[in-house]
Amino acid sequence: MFQKPIVKYGLIALVAGLFVWQLASKTSSGGTATDFTLIDQAGERMNLSDLHGNVVILDFWATWCPPCKAEIPGFVNLHEKYNDKGLKIVGVSLDETGWNEVRPFLEDYGVEYTIGLWNQEMQDVFGRIGSIPTTFVIDQEGVIRKKYVGYQSDEVFEQDYLQLING
């Protein structure tokens, strides 16, 4: 069909570029994180702005997602290690069944950091999260410093935290 390699590779690059563009959300690295409210696993209201002054790891995940499940123990460890030292981890579950699936999962994995459920306000702020896990690292001033799509080790997030907390 495509006789000339330049046409073939040009189309491949175009399709790849469109795919990456589609995955990007309304909120991107370098911008200020828009405030939102969620109700956490304890039924408490939490605003992102409540965490101002801390480094925030904001993770979009689901109980049925293998790479998401692989990241959770690392977040549990980081929470235990740095929660009182300026790191706040917030998970947002995209599970459609809501707390019926999420609560038992949190118990099984020993999750004690803040978890909330995806809601319309988050849809308005973040747009469509096209792939999970998607994780944002937000600095103490509320600026998004990193965005990761796909599994990352806890060492990656720890390094991001240490760079931001140490200036």
C-alpha positions as CSV (number, residue, x, y, z in Angstrom):
1,M,0.0,0.0,0.0
2,F,2.7,2.5,1.0
3,Q,5.6,2.3,-1.5
4,K,7.7,5.1,0.0
5,P,9.2,4.5,3.5
6,I,8.8,8.2,4.3
7,V,5.1,8.1,3.8
8,K,4.9,4.9,5.9
9,Y,7.0,6.3,8.8
10,G,5.3,9.6,8.6
11,L,1.9,8.0,9.1
12,I,3.2,5.9,12.0
13,A,4.5,9.1,13.6
14,L,1.2,10.9,13.0
15,V,-0.8,8.0,14.6
16,A,1.6,7.8,17.6
17,G,1.4,11.6,18.1
18,L,-2.4,11.5,18.0
19,F,-2.4,8.7,20.5
20,V,-0.1,10.5,22.9
21,W,-2.2,13.7,22.5
22,Q,-5.4,11.8,23.3
23,L,-3.8,10.5,26.5
24,A,-3.0,14.0,27.7
25,S,-5.6,15.4,30.1
26,K,-6.7,19.0,30.6
27,T,-4.2,19.2,33.5
28,S,-0.6,18.9,32.4
29,S,2.9,19.1,33.8
30,G,3.9,22.7,34.7
31,G,0.4,24.0,35.3
32,T,-1.2,24.7,38.6
33,A,-3.3,21.9,39.9
34,T,-7.0,22.9,40.0
35,D,-8.6,22.4,43.3
36,F,-11.2,19.7,43.7
37,T,-13.1,18.0,46.5
38,L,-13.5,14.3,47.3
39,I,-15.0,12.3,50.1
40,D,-12.4,9.9,51.5
41,Q,-12.7,6.3,52.8
42,A,-13.6,7.7,56.2
43,G,-16.4,9.8,54.8
44,E,-14.4,13.0,55.4
45,R,-14.4,15.8,52.9
46,M,-10.9,16.7,51.5
47,N,-9.9,19.5,49.1
48,L,-6.7,19.4,47.2
49,S,-6.0,22.9,48.5
50,D,-6.0,21.5,52.1
51,L,-2.7,19.9,51.2
52,H,-1.0,23.1,50.1
53,G,2.5,23.3,51.6
54,N,3.1,19.5,51.0
55,V,4.3,17.5,48.1
56,V,1.3,15.6,46.8
57,I,1.3,12.4,44.8
58,L,-2.1,12.2,43.1
59,D,-2.7,8.7,41.7
60,F,-5.6,7.7,39.5
61,W,-6.1,3.9,39.7
62,A,-8.6,1.0,39.9
63,T,-8.8,-2.3,41.9
64,W,-8.9,-4.3,38.7
65,C,-5.8,-2.7,37.1
66,P,-2.6,-4.9,37.5
67,P,-0.1,-2.1,37.2
68,C,-2.1,0.0,39.6
69,K,-2.1,-2.8,42.1
70,A,1.6,-3.2,41.7
71,E,2.2,0.5,42.6
72,I,0.0,0.4,45.8
73,P,2.6,-1.2,48.1
74,G,5.1,1.4,47.2
75,F,2.6,4.2,48.0
76,V,1.9,2.5,51.3
77,N,5.7,2.5,52.1
78,L,6.1,6.1,51.0
79,H,3.1,7.1,53.1
80,E,4.6,5.4,56.2
81,K,8.0,6.9,55.6
82,Y,7.2,10.5,54.7
83,N,3.6,11.3,55.7
84,D,4.8,13.4,58.6
85,K,7.6,14.9,56.6
86,G,5.6,16.8,53.9
87,L,4.4,14.1,51.5
88,K,0.7,13.5,51.1
89,I,-0.5,10.7,48.9
90,V,-4.0,10.8,47.5
91,G,-5.5,8.0,45.4
92,V,-8.5,8.4,43.3
93,S,-10.3,5.1,42.4
94,L,-12.0,4.9,39.0
95,D,-13.8,1.7,40.0
96,E,-17.4,2.0,38.8
97,T,-18.7,-0.2,41.7
98,G,-17.5,2.4,44.1
99,W,-16.7,1.7,47.7
100,N,-18.1,-1.9,47.5
101,E,-14.9,-2.9,45.7
102,V,-12.5,-0.3,47.0
103,R,-12.9,-0.7,50.8
104,P,-12.0,-4.4,50.9
105,F,-9.1,-3.7,48.6
106,L,-7.8,-0.9,50.9
107,E,-8.0,-3.3,53.8
108,D,-6.2,-6.1,52.0
109,Y,-3.4,-3.8,50.9
110,G,-3.1,-1.9,54.2
111,V,-3.8,1.5,52.5
112,E,-4.0,4.3,55.1
113,Y,-3.4,7.3,52.8
114,T,-6.3,9.2,51.5
115,I,-8.5,7.5,48.9
116,G,-11.5,9.0,47.1
117,L,-13.7,8.0,44.3
118,W,-13.7,9.6,40.8
119,N,-16.6,12.1,40.6
120,Q,-18.0,14.6,38.2
121,E,-15.9,17.5,39.6
122,M,-12.7,15.5,38.8
123,Q,-14.0,14.8,35.3
124,D,-14.4,18.6,34.9
125,V,-10.9,19.3,36.2
126,F,-8.9,16.4,34.7
127,G,-11.0,15.5,31.6
128,R,-10.8,11.9,30.6
129,I,-8.1,9.8,32.3
130,G,-7.2,7.7,29.3
131,S,-4.9,5.2,30.9
132,I,-4.3,4.1,34.4
133,P,-2.4,4.4,36.6
134,T,-1.9,8.1,35.9
135,T,0.0,9.9,38.6
136,F,0.7,13.5,39.1
137,V,3.4,14.9,41.4
138,I,2.4,18.3,42.7
139,D,4.8,20.6,44.6
140,Q,4.2,22.6,47.7
141,E,2.8,25.6,45.8
142,G,0.3,23.4,43.9
143,V,2.3,23.2,40.6
144,I,2.2,19.9,38.7
145,R,5.8,18.9,38.4
146,K,5.5,15.5,36.9
147,K,2.9,13.3,35.2
148,Y,3.4,9.6,34.8
149,V,1.2,7.3,32.7
150,G,1.7,3.7,33.6
151,Y,3.5,1.9,36.4
152,Q,6.4,3.6,38.2
153,S,8.4,2.2,41.1
154,D,8.2,3.8,44.5
155,E,11.9,4.8,44.0
156,V,10.8,7.2,41.2
157,F,8.2,8.9,43.4
158,E,10.6,9.0,46.3
159,Q,13.2,10.7,44.2
160,D,10.6,13.3,43.0
161,Y,9.5,13.9,46.6
162,L,13.1,14.4,47.8
163,Q,14.0,16.8,45.0
164,L,10.9,18.9,45.7
165,I,11.1,18.9,49.5
166,N,14.9,19.7,49.5
167,G,14.4,22.5,47.0
